Amino acid sequence: MQSNTACHLASLLQDAAKVRLYTALGKDAWGDTLREKYRSSGVFLHDHGCEKVSSGVCVVLSGCKDRAFLTSPGAVAFLDRHVIQSIGMCDHLHVGGLFSMPKLQIELAESLKNAKKKNPNLTVSRS
């Protein structure tokens, strides 16, 4: 989800400096494909991945009346509060895919509180 959000925002804003994606990709073919997609979409990538873990993937199964998601979180499962601490000053922070990041789930409230102390005007959304 965060991937789609970042690419769509970049296309709307037409300014690569305004959209930054903080995520974790593996050193694999899927990670390389995503890196190129972000580059060509004008998304500035902050990759917190590691070589030993693959990139995550989410497959959407869509039927006439319902849909389901099959998710393998890959490297994003290892993201924690340090990813939020690495974010500089920004106007808005969107947290997507939180259920794929168990460490960040536990630390998110405190991390956002600290980010708001640094920037009281920061707005936050999640999907």
Secondary structure, 3 states (H helix, E strand, C coil): CHHHHHHHHHHHHCCHHHCEEEECCCCCHHHHHHHHHHHHHCCEEEECCCCCCCCCEEEEEECCCCEEEEEECHHHHHCCHHHHHCCCCCCEEEECCHHHCHHHHHHHHHHHHHHHHHCCCCEEEEC
